[in-house]
């Protein structure tokens, strides 16, 4: 029996005997990243200036697109120009478009309906390089600034323009948090060594299971099934595992595909009370894999 833990309050996941990381948010499939040097309000929907960026943030939320404010680590340039990325992170359809705006008012021309539906809005040029987001949103949670800002500077020294600081991504108690786009892989509880290894794996088209919190845009049981099958089969390609279905409540029955084979996984979940002590209001959900069975015909002979 293997365990995978998650918290139902904030995004991400982690497997192992140590305290869990939360499972990645199920809603974040479409993304809008807008450069804004700060200061950032506690909640970005309360942003008021510049008005075009504030309006774009609220319009994105209303359309079902996840907005994030981003800025360069260390010394920050004023805006405009404004770097903007639009992206979609659902499985094999993951993509990014990027554009630098001379005037933030140009954001009004972005087709948010298309973006929410996973269609390329044609707002910018295709982006082949990854975008690496490190949460440094100190007004939201002091730990994100304390641990995230140094991590962002470290990663920028290694990976240059791929790296941006960003607003709240969820799972503040797992700071420092890293999101690798366009696939929206969440990593948490990172130091420089773990973060560097995660980024290097991602640049090689792979997922690193250590400190992996999950993949945004998928329900928790789907993330758990993918994680367990990756660990079981030692498959690390970003798109190497596809969860075809999850049925039931708990136990869940998942069917997943990897390397031309199909597997059935039986997964159970449980909630731990007060996982971080009496002051913790978050409920910690733990996933267990009870069985993994090869469904291909040869396994039945």
CORFENLIN-V714634 format. One record per backbone hydrogen bond with DSSP energy under -0.5 kcal/mol. NH is the residue of the N-H (numbers start at 0). CO is the residue of the C=O. E is the energy in kcal/mol with one decimal. If there is no record, write none. Layout:
NH|CO|E  NH|CO|E
This chain:
1|288|-1.1  3|286|-5.0  4|13|-1.9  5|284|-6.2  7|282|-1.5  13|4|-1.2  13|20|-0.7  15|2|-1.3  22|6|-0.6  23|10|-0.6  23|212|-0.7  28|26|-1.7  30|86|-2.8  31|65|-2.6  32|84|-3.0  33|31|-0.5  33|67|-2.6  34|82|-2.3  35|69|-3.1  45|42|-2.3  46|43|-1.8  53|49|-2.4  54|50|-2.8  55|51|-1.9  56|52|-2.4  57|53|-2.0  58|54|-2.4  59|55|-2.4  60|56|-2.1  61|57|-2.1  62|58|-1.6  63|59|-0.7  63|60|-1.0  64|59|-2.9  65|29|-3.1  66|64|-0.7  67|31|-2.6  69|33|-2.4  70|164|-1.8  80|100|-0.7  81|100|-2.4  82|80|-0.5  83|98|-2.8  84|32|-2.3  85|96|-2.4  86|30|-2.2  87|94|-2.2  88|28|-2.5  90|88|-1.0  92|89|-2.0  93|90|-1.4  94|87|-2.2  96|85|-2.9  97|124|-2.6  98|83|-2.4  100|81|-3.3  100|98|-0.5  105|102|-2.4  106|103|-2.2  107|104|-1.6  108|105|-2.0  109|106|-1.9  111|109|-1.4  114|110|-1.9  115|111|-2.7  116|112|-1.6  117|114|-1.5  118|113|-2.8  124|97|-2.1  126|95|-2.6  127|125|-0.6  130|180|-2.0  131|161|-3.3  132|130|-0.6  132|178|-2.8  133|163|-2.4  134|176|-1.5  135|165|-2.3  137|135|-2.0  139|136|-0.8  140|136|-2.1  143|140|-1.2  144|140|-1.0  145|141|-2.5  146|142|-2.7  147|142|-0.6  147|143|-1.5  148|144|-1.2  150|146|-1.3  151|147|-2.9  152|148|-2.2  153|149|-2.3  154|150|-2.9  155|151|-2.5  156|152|-1.8  157|153|-0.9  157|154|-0.6  158|154|-3.7  159|155|-1.8  161|158|-1.7  162|159|-1.8  163|131|-2.8  164|70|-3.2  165|133|-2.1  166|68|-1.5  173|170|-2.2  174|171|-1.9  177|186|-2.6  178|132|-2.6  179|184|-2.4  180|130|-2.8  180|178|-0.7  183|179|-0.8  184|179|-1.8  185|183|-0.5  185|213|-3.2  186|177|-2.9  187|210|-2.0  188|173|-4.4  189|175|-1.7  194|190|-2.6  195|191|-2.4  196|192|-2.1  197|193|-2.1  198|194|-2.5  199|195|-2.7  200|196|-2.1  201|197|-2.2  202|198|-2.7  203|199|-1.0  203|200|-0.6  204|201|-2.0  205|200|-2.7  206|235|-3.3  208|206|-0.6  211|208|-1.8  212|185|-3.8  213|185|-1.1  215|183|-2.3  216|24|-2.3  217|214|-0.8  221|218|-0.6  222|218|-2.1  223|219|-2.6  224|220|-2.3  225|221|-2.4  226|222|-2.5  227|223|-2.7  228|224|-2.3  229|225|-2.4  230|226|-2.4  231|227|-2.5  232|228|-2.5  233|229|-1.4  234|229|-1.6  235|233|-0.5  237|204|-2.6  239|236|-2.1  241|256|-2.5  243|241|-0.7  243|254|-2.3  244|254|-1.6  246|252|-2.5  248|250|-0.5  250|266|-0.6  251|266|-3.9  252|246|-2.6  253|251|-0.6  253|264|-2.9  254|244|-2.3  255|262|-2.3  256|241|-3.2  257|260|-2.6  258|239|-0.6  260|257|-2.3  262|255|-3.0  263|292|-2.8  264|253|-2.9  265|290|-2.3  266|251|-2.5  266|264|-0.6  267|287|-2.6  269|285|-1.9  271|283|-3.1  274|271|-0.5  276|273|-1.3  279|276|-1.6  280|278|-0.5  283|271|-1.2  283|281|-0.5  284|5|-5.2  284|282|-0.7  285|269|-3.5  285|283|-0.5  286|3|-6.7  287|267|-2.9  288|1|-2.2  289|265|-3.3  289|287|-0.6  290|265|-1.1  292|263|-2.8  294|261|-3.3  295|261|-0.7  298|295|-1.6  299|296|-2.2  300|297|-1.0
